[in-house]
Every structure is written in C-alpha cells, then in structure tokens.
Amino acid sequence: MPNKTIVTVNSSGRQAASLVRVASAVGYHVHAQLHSRESIVAQELEGLQNVTVVEGSLEDKTLVKDLFQGAQLAFINTTAHGDEVAIGRSLVDAAKKAGIQHFIYSSMPDHGTFGRGWPSLPMWSTKFTIENYIRQVGLPATFVYAGIYNNNFTSQPFPLFCMELQTDGSFLWKSPFDPDVPLPWLDAEHDVGPAILQLFKDGPRKWSGHRIALAFEVLSPRQLCAAFSKGVGHPVRYRRGPIEIKVPIPHGYREQLEGITVLFGEHRAPYFGPDLEAPGEALQLWEGYRGIEEYAREVFPVEEAANGMTWMN
C-alpha cells in the first residue's frame, strides 16, 4: 500500500475527480479541495476511503497552506474561476514551502508564443503563465496537456460540442474545425486518473520538466463522427460552420470560443503546438483508455438520460 498523500484542487472537476477515485482505491491518501460539497461528484468523493475533503476558496491562503501539510504529491488543475494566475502562484508557493516531491500541473500551450502569427487563447495562456512560474521556482514538476474531452459531447445546445439531435434520429455536430484535420481526444473521467498515477509511480526522476500530450486518440472530425456513429448506433454527420451560442456561457468563454475559431478553424494550428504530439507518451502511461466509440456506446446515452433526454428509449 502506498504511504503517500496527494493534493488535488477543484476536485469535483473531471480531471481531478478521476485521479481521486483511482488513487484512493489503491491506497493513496488524498487531500481534495472542493468549493462546495453540494454536487453529486463532491458527495461521491467525500464518501471514498482515504479522502479528506477540504471545502473552501483557493483564494484563502491559510486553506491553501494547510492543504499541502503532510502531503508529498500534487495534481493541480487550475480553472478560470477567480484570478487564475494569482491562485496558481499561491498553490505553487505553498507546494514549494511544503516540500512537495512531485507536482503535476494540468497546463496548456500558448500558441501566441510560437512566432507563427497564431492568437493566444485566453483560457490557455493563463495556464502557460502558471507553468512558467512553476519552472522558475524550481519545483520537481511535470506538465500534462489534456486533449479534447470525449465527455464534452451533449445533445443540449451548448456551444462547440453539441451533438444536435435531428428529427430522423441522427445527430449533427457543427463546429469550425477543419473536417479532415486530426484533433486529440481524451476521456477525462476514465483515463486521467490512471495516467497521472503512473506519472507519480515513475517519479520526477523520469518526468521532471517534461510536457506530455495527454490524449489517447487522434481523429479528424469526420473520423470521430464515424466512430461515434458506430458506438451510439445512430448516424452522426459533421458540418463545418461558425460556433453557435444559444445559451448563457461563463464570463470570458466567448473570447475563448472566438479564439478557437481563428486558431483552429482558420489557421488549422496543431492543437498542442508544433512540438508536442499524441498519443505516444500517453499510451506509455496507460493502455486501457476508453476511446470515442466506447464512450458513445457506453457513456453518452447514460449522461444524456441523466440530463432528461429520451432518444435512447
């Protein structure tokens, strides 16, 4: 049994929750920060063995300091809630002071730094700023760049990944992505936890300073729709077009979506930048991934039913 404690933050999110479930199951202790205990996922995590839930804001520096006490490892995925860079720096400083032995940060590239005329995506450039700060302070750290979540797909009218249900029972995905340019895909709930756990097992001697493209399939939109159709048992078509915003979206997300349209729709930039490719290193970490076909067959209908959809009946 491992005698180590892992710190996670924003722990009801897909990435952190995936790790909490797997790590606690194999005997790691987890200090899991949550903003609230009210969600279904938060209540699930609180009921797991070896998990200590810490409820509160990451802007509370006392909470952040206490979160790392007695811990040796950390998996940190910051979000756009609050001042993300300030929160990230606070977490890094607390981890450094606590002597964290391996700090894994869920980062993303800043395409504006590659000198190719590509725009920076606002919700990614903040993560890259935090990554650079981690390197500056000298923490033994590894950086994972998550692919597009399989779990983003929904028939609800959310922008970018809506699988719109048609009157004939088929689905239509509309987005600005080039239909034939490959994109990296990740089942965050199923596969982040095992991959991060393997990084911890391998340790910083192997992975310190390393960037890893955390995606297990690379499929163009056309290829994805073919796999999705095979899994869900309904025709799925792709149509390239502008992002449609039909529902209220979080503050700052509109700018992110506009940047995605330019960066990937017009420039066809590589998702992780020119120097990082999937899925080679991800598969070294975890071979038991759940691909988009399996997701569409086993998970998508369940999530749709939980959202009140009845098309699968």
HELIX and SHEET records of a PDB file:
HELIX    1   1 ARG A   14  ALA A   25  1                                  12    
HELIX    2   2 ILE A   40  GLU A   46  1                                   7    
HELIX    3   3 LYS A   61  PHE A   68  1                                   8    
HELIX    4   4 GLU A   84  ALA A   98  1                                  15    
HELIX    5   5 HIS A  111  THR A  113  5                                   3    
HELIX    6   6 PRO A  122  VAL A  137  1                                  16    
HELIX    7   7 ASN A  150  ASN A  152  5                                   3    
HELIX    8   8 ALA A  188  ASP A  202  1                                  15    
HELIX    9   9 PRO A  204  TRP A  207  1                                   4    
HELIX   10  10 PRO A  221  VAL A  232  1                                  12    
HELIX   11  11 TYR A  253  ILE A  260  1                                   8    
HELIX   12  12 THR A  261  GLU A  266  3                                   6    
HELIX   13  13 GLY A  280  LEU A  285  1                                   6    
HELIX   14  14 ILE A  292  GLU A  294  1                                   3    
HELIX   15  15 TYR A  295  VAL A  299  3                                   5    
HELIX   16  16 PHE A  300  ALA A  306  1                                   7    
SHEET    1   A 7 VAL A  51  GLU A  55  0                                        
SHEET    2   A 7 HIS A  29  LEU A  34  1                                        
SHEET    3   A 7 THR A   5  THR A   8  1                                        
SHEET    4   A 7 LEU A  73  ILE A  76  1                                        
SHEET    5   A 7 HIS A 102  SER A 107  1                                        
SHEET    6   A 7 ALA A 141  ALA A 146  1                                        
SHEET    7   A 7 ARG A 211  LEU A 214  1                                        
SHEET    1   B 3 ILE A 148  TYR A 149  0                                        
SHEET    2   B 3 LEU A 183  LEU A 186  1                                        
SHEET    3   B 3 GLU A 217  LEU A 219 -1                                        
SHEET    1   C 3 MET A 163  LEU A 165  0                                        
SHEET    2   C 3 PHE A 171  SER A 175 -1                                        
SHEET    3   C 3 VAL A 236  ARG A 240  1                                        
END                                                                             
